[in-house]
Amino acid sequence: GATGFDYNTPEDELHSEYDFIIVGGGPAGSRMFEKLTNVSHCGRAYRVLLIEAGGNPPLWTDVPLFYMHTGSPGFDDVMWWFPHKSNGLHNLGSKSPTVFGGKVLGGGSTFNGAAVQRGCAADYDRIEPETGCKGWDAEEVWRLFMHDENNQDPGVRNNGHHGKKGTLCVNSLLLGNGETAGYEAWRKALELQGMQYSDVHDGTCHGKGYHFQAAYCHGSRYSAVTAFITPFFQARRNQMHIKLNTIVTKVLLEQPPNSPIPRVVGVETADAATGRPGRRFFVSKEVILTAGALKTPQLMMVSGIGPANHLRTRGIRPIVNLPGVGQNLHNHPGVQSFYLKGVPMSWLPNRTCSEIDRYYKGEKSSLLSSSVNMAGVAYRQLDRIDMPRPLDDDILRYNFADVEYTLSGAKGFGGPWLGVDQDLKDEYMNGLNGQSILTVNVYQMHQKSRGYVLLNSTSMRDPPYVFFNYFSDKSDLDTIAMGALKFIEMLKSPPFASLGIELYDVPFPKCKKYALHSLEYLRCLVQYTTHANFHYAGTAKMGCNRQKDPDAVVDGRCRVYDVTGLRVADTSIAHKLPQGHSMAYAYLTGSRCGDFIVEDYNELNEVQRQEQLQQLQQQHVEEVHRHDAPQDQQQLNEQQQLQLQLQQRKQQEQLRKQQEQQRQTPLRNYQVLTKSTN
Ligand SMILES: Cc1cc2nc3c(=O)[nH]c(=O)nc-3n(C[C@H](O)[C@H](O)[C@H](O)COP(=O)(O)OP(=O)(O)OC[C@H]3O[C@@H](n4cnc5c(N)ncnc54)[C@H](O)[C@@H]3O)c2cc1C
């Protein structure tokens, strides 16, 4: 496991300057950390500093089942809380729905449900045609998924879609109980619906179901730390530096004398607990943001990179005007608010002291070895004829799933998860007490509605303003409700009924006026209880054609536009989040952006890099002309200006080379643009 070890690099061993600084040690940041410290440049290994706001992973996080308790107030030390507001179309009547994310080394992977679902091939094959960005197609990304994986399930590990030599252990949930009646019912019910019972990781998008795959091995969680830091940490001690309990409060920018493009030179930090200002750290190459899709755009904005108008309203001087920062927020929303009762105990063992005893005696097949005892997962495309209004259709165009179905052995979710007020929740769920139940989960895989993240304040210690804007595209409501209806039909089928499993029949109090489990009832339930599945994404999206997509924030190699020395490498870069679950995608973004960085600094690639820089320069010049050029500049002869800019860029590149040679020199005297406020 990742726990029981102090990952903090002693203060006196920290340098003032690194080759790279990674902000945020979740799946994306940890994956990137391993990748960058595994290569050397000019005969010297890179020195990389990972800065994480949270601390070391606590002992309890090794035990998968304790995931169920996250989201409770007692677990504040590993969480960021993000209060958000309803737009009036969802969480009806709820006072303060809240979502949360990981604030601990390993980020979400240190306590999450650990499900590993990559999405399907079309999710990745659509990226180039839709964004113009190359290098993200399914063939490429499958190679990376498989490279990192060490699959333990004999049922799938040799089928050609899984890796066996990576450091990320993956297993099927409760494999030991795989032959029980419950799993058999799941298999038969899928087949009755015309769905195959087989591995969902072969790239197909729908029509299949299987057991959940999750990042566990031998009964313990395999977090980003276990998989990508622990195995390498001792051997790479001089390269892998970690600073925990430290918030990056700003990215520092300088204006190079010979270039119009600001350059990132380092970061400013503060103590996470007290807010006391901390050290500044500088980079000779780049800062990489992997702070998660809610904190990454916040950090960009407090640093002066984002929508200029919004920044001005918060008293921040815009340094780089990127209107897309914080926009395009989406996830896999859905409901966990209906239940099956009468579940046979062989499928759902009791959570007793003897289970805990078994676990700590090393019997890792016990109940504690599984996060939510999830029985199964399936991906389904709905019949268009059933839908109340015409749907767009990416779904048909790419043959995607509309919804994911899962069954989990958890009794629904607490107030913060569901976003429903406690009194309503109690009235609805008290009838479940003492019952042997499964929760029925339906999640939308390709959400259309988009929300945003804005600043509440200029402090990174405060949560940003998060607005999900659910159901602003009404077809999302139809999709989740119809998905639920079809799942209910499946759950009423003979394989479940013959085991005595039936649907919980107490109606949700606010939806009593509709016939139980009718489409109208489900639409009502969905409006009240839809919640984020914590798969936040899209807030610094990738796009390689800025003419068509002015909201693009990063290019296909994860470089932030209109600034040098800065990349975003977490789920923020999704223009459209792949279906499935987002942790695998976060590992991918860390890994793929890491590949690009390694390539970009490879000497053999110098010519290519020059070309890219020139391209970037040209794009920048076009942009300056299109948007922001003051009147007198616009009148300049275009050709002349282009030449001037290119010349400046060459000088800048020369300067960069000189700086690289001086890498060993300690702190330089930067002309930092960023105003310190921490
Ligand atoms: C309760 C829960 C259950 C989930 N279950 C699953 C699941 O079963 N399967 C799945 O695939 N996905 C699941 N997810 C989602 C998954 O965990 C995330 O998609 C994934 O962790 C995202 O990785 P990331 O690296 O982009 O960001 P994060 O995991 O959010 O990591 C970002 C890190 O950056 C740090 N940070 C933020 N701001 C700063 C700053 N200014 N300075 C320093 N550090 C900073 C944070 O503390 C955090 O540790 C779940 C998430 C939650 C919250």
The ligand as a Gaussian input file, in Angstrom:
#p B3LYP/6-31G(d) Opt

LIG

0 1
 C      -15.854000      10.108000      -3.981000
 C      -15.264000       9.885000      -5.336000
 C      -15.426000       8.655000      -5.955000
 C      -14.885000       8.421000      -7.213000
 N      -14.943000       7.158000      -7.734000
 C      -14.303000       6.916000      -8.909000
 C      -14.235000       5.593000      -9.417000
 O      -14.676000       4.621000      -8.809000
 N      -13.617000       5.416000     -10.625000
 C      -13.089000       6.461000     -11.337000
 O      -12.577000       6.237000     -12.431000
 N      -13.150000       7.717000     -10.857000
 C      -13.714000       7.952000      -9.658000
 N      -13.705000       9.216000      -9.156000
 C      -13.108000      10.290000      -9.964000
 C      -11.587000      10.251000      -9.946000
 O      -11.118000      10.089000      -8.627000
 C      -11.063000      11.533000     -10.575000
 O      -11.509000      11.628000     -11.894000
 C       -9.550000      11.590000     -10.570000
 O       -9.049000      11.496000      -9.252000
 C       -9.082000      12.875000     -11.227000
 O       -7.691000      12.899000     -11.194000
 P       -6.880000      14.269000     -11.304000
 O       -5.452000      13.903000     -11.144000
 O       -7.307000      14.966000     -12.530000
 O       -7.385000      15.167000     -10.087000
 P       -7.540000      14.900000      -8.530000
 O       -7.636000      13.465000      -8.217000
 O       -8.624000      15.802000      -8.081000
 O       -6.149000      15.398000      -7.933000
 C       -5.801000      16.744000      -7.910000
 C       -4.857000      16.982000      -6.743000
 O       -4.392000      18.319000      -6.826000
 C       -4.337000      18.868000      -5.536000
 N       -4.436000      20.331000      -5.644000
 C       -5.497000      21.050000      -6.062000
 N       -5.199000      22.359000      -6.051000
 C       -3.933000      22.459000      -5.614000
 C       -3.065000      23.556000      -5.378000
 N       -3.446000      24.801000      -5.640000
 N       -1.821000      23.317000      -4.898000
 C       -1.406000      22.046000      -4.658000
 N       -2.202000      20.962000      -4.868000
 C       -3.446000      21.176000      -5.341000
 C       -5.511000      18.264000      -4.821000
 O       -5.334000      18.325000      -3.435000
 C       -5.529000      16.842000      -5.395000
 O       -4.811000      15.950000      -4.581000
 C      -14.218000       9.464000      -7.894000
 C      -14.044000      10.703000      -7.274000
 C      -14.541000      10.921000      -6.001000
 C      -14.329000      12.250000      -5.355000

